[in-house]
Amino acid sequence: MFLHVTQAKHVKDYKIAVTFNDGKKGLPICPNY
């Protein structure tokens, strides 16, 4: 099951604060995003 990211903003070069379409938020470490 994959979640779609509805919102994403860069916190640092390697961190992105995301908001998923189910309301969850997270900080995935994804340098190649």
N, CA, C and O atoms as CSV, one atom per row, in Angstrom:
chain,resi,resn,atom,element,x,y,z
A,1,MET,N,N,0.842,-1.191,0.000
A,1,MET,CA,C,0.000,0.000,0.000
A,1,MET,C,C,0.880,1.246,0.000
A,1,MET,O,O,1.746,1.411,0.859
A,2,PHE,N,N,0.649,2.099,-0.959
A,2,PHE,CA,C,1.445,3.314,-1.055
A,2,PHE,C,C,0.565,4.522,-0.759
A,2,PHE,O,O,-0.588,4.594,-1.184
A,3,LEU,N,N,1.132,5.460,-0.027
A,3,LEU,CA,C,0.390,6.673,0.300
A,3,LEU,C,C,0.842,7.796,-0.612
A,3,LEU,O,O,2.026,7.915,-0.929
A,4,HIS,N,N,-0.086,8.601,-1.022
A,4,HIS,CA,C,0.246,9.740,-1.868
A,4,HIS,C,C,0.568,10.945,-0.989
A,4,HIS,O,O,-0.137,11.227,-0.020
A,5,VAL,N,N,1.622,11.639,-1.334
A,5,VAL,CA,C,2.002,12.830,-0.586
A,5,VAL,C,C,1.236,14.020,-1.136
A,5,VAL,O,O,1.330,14.339,-2.321
A,6,THR,N,N,0.482,14.670,-0.272
A,6,THR,CA,C,-0.305,15.815,-0.713
A,6,THR,C,C,0.446,17.115,-0.472
A,6,THR,O,O,0.208,18.119,-1.144
A,7,GLN,N,N,1.354,17.086,0.494
A,7,GLN,CA,C,2.113,18.285,0.813
A,7,GLN,C,C,3.536,17.879,1.140
A,7,GLN,O,O,3.760,16.871,1.809
A,8,ALA,N,N,4.498,18.661,0.670
A,8,ALA,CA,C,5.891,18.370,0.982
A,8,ALA,C,C,6.686,19.658,1.044
A,8,ALA,O,O,6.575,20.514,0.166
A,9,LYS,N,N,7.485,19.787,2.086
A,9,LYS,CA,C,8.351,20.963,2.174
A,9,LYS,C,C,9.714,20.535,2.684
A,9,LYS,O,O,9.818,19.641,3.524
A,10,HIS,N,N,10.754,21.171,2.178
A,10,HIS,CA,C,12.109,20.814,2.566
A,10,HIS,C,C,12.425,21.420,3.925
A,10,HIS,O,O,12.253,22.619,4.142
A,11,VAL,N,N,12.890,20.571,4.838
A,11,VAL,CA,C,13.313,21.050,6.143
A,11,VAL,C,C,14.814,21.292,6.097
A,11,VAL,O,O,15.309,22.333,6.528
A,12,LYS,N,N,15.528,20.301,5.563
A,12,LYS,CA,C,16.965,20.429,5.324
A,12,LYS,C,C,17.251,19.773,3.991
A,12,LYS,O,O,16.326,19.385,3.278
A,13,ASP,N,N,18.524,19.645,3.645
A,13,ASP,CA,C,18.882,19.069,2.353
A,13,ASP,C,C,18.422,17.621,2.238
A,13,ASP,O,O,18.196,17.126,1.134
A,14,TYR,N,N,18.283,16.948,3.359
A,14,TYR,CA,C,17.974,15.524,3.314
A,14,TYR,C,C,16.683,15.171,4.032
A,14,TYR,O,O,16.328,13.997,4.130
A,15,LYS,N,N,15.971,16.186,4.540
A,15,LYS,CA,C,14.713,15.901,5.227
A,15,LYS,C,C,13.583,16.655,4.559
A,15,LYS,O,O,13.733,17.811,4.162
A,16,ILE,N,N,12.460,15.988,4.441
A,16,ILE,CA,C,11.286,16.616,3.840
A,16,ILE,C,C,10.082,16.355,4.743
A,16,ILE,O,O,9.753,15.204,5.033
A,17,ALA,N,N,9.438,17.416,5.178
A,17,ALA,CA,C,8.234,17.257,5.984
A,17,ALA,C,C,7.067,17.033,5.041
A,17,ALA,O,O,6.769,17.882,4.201
A,18,VAL,N,N,6.409,15.899,5.177
A,18,VAL,CA,C,5.340,15.568,4.246
A,18,VAL,C,C,4.024,15.372,4.976
A,18,VAL,O,O,3.992,15.002,6.149
A,19,THR,N,N,2.949,15.626,4.261
A,19,THR,CA,C,1.612,15.337,4.758
A,19,THR,C,C,0.955,14.390,3.766
A,19,THR,O,O,0.798,14.726,2.593
A,20,PHE,N,N,0.570,13.208,4.234
A,20,PHE,CA,C,-0.029,12.219,3.351
A,20,PHE,C,C,-1.524,12.468,3.187
A,20,PHE,O,O,-2.132,13.217,3.951
A,21,ASN,N,N,-2.102,11.824,2.176
A,21,ASN,CA,C,-3.515,12.049,1.887
A,21,ASN,C,C,-4.437,11.444,2.936
A,21,ASN,O,O,-5.647,11.670,2.901
A,22,ASP,N,N,-3.873,10.668,3.880
A,22,ASP,CA,C,-4.715,10.110,4.938
A,22,ASP,C,C,-4.580,10.925,6.224
A,22,ASP,O,O,-5.110,10.539,7.265
A,23,GLY,N,N,-3.873,12.049,6.149
A,23,GLY,CA,C,-3.776,12.937,7.296
A,23,GLY,C,C,-2.526,12.756,8.126
A,23,GLY,O,O,-2.253,13.552,9.025
A,24,LYS,N,N,-1.757,11.707,7.832
A,24,LYS,CA,C,-0.547,11.463,8.610
A,24,LYS,C,C,0.570,12.392,8.146
A,24,LYS,O,O,0.613,12.816,6.992
A,25,LYS,N,N,1.461,12.692,9.064
A,25,LYS,CA,C,2.610,13.523,8.721
A,25,LYS,C,C,3.876,12.753,9.064
A,25,LYS,O,O,3.878,11.891,9.943
A,26,GLY,N,N,4.940,13.075,8.365
A,26,GLY,CA,C,6.172,12.357,8.632
A,26,GLY,C,C,7.389,13.122,8.152
A,26,GLY,O,O,7.274,14.142,7.473
A,27,LEU,N,N,8.568,12.608,8.518
A,27,LEU,CA,C,9.820,13.206,8.083
A,27,LEU,C,C,10.704,12.133,7.454
A,27,LEU,O,O,11.642,11.651,8.089
A,28,PRO,N,N,10.413,11.760,6.218
A,28,PRO,CA,C,11.219,10.745,5.561
A,28,PRO,C,C,12.577,11.299,5.157
A,28,PRO,O,O,12.690,12.441,4.710
A,29,ILE,N,N,13.607,10.471,5.321
A,29,ILE,CA,C,14.931,10.870,4.854
A,29,ILE,C,C,15.071,10.385,3.422
A,29,ILE,O,O,15.244,9.191,3.174
A,30,CYS,N,N,14.996,11.306,2.494
A,30,CYS,CA,C,14.958,10.935,1.081
A,30,CYS,C,C,15.744,11.961,0.273
A,30,CYS,O,O,15.153,12.912,-0.240
A,31,PRO,N,N,17.050,11.797,0.147
A,31,PRO,CA,C,17.899,12.787,-0.512
A,31,PRO,C,C,17.619,12.934,-1.999
A,31,PRO,O,O,17.946,13.963,-2.590
A,32,ASN,N,N,17.019,11.920,-2.612
A,32,ASN,CA,C,16.783,11.967,-4.052
A,32,ASN,C,C,15.340,12.285,-4.385
A,32,ASN,O,O,14.892,12.032,-5.503
A,33,TYR,N,N,14.604,12.837,-3.426
A,33,TYR,CA,C,13.187,13.088,-3.657
A,33,TYR,C,C,13.004,14.167,-4.687
A,33,TYR,O,O,11.872,14.520,-5.017
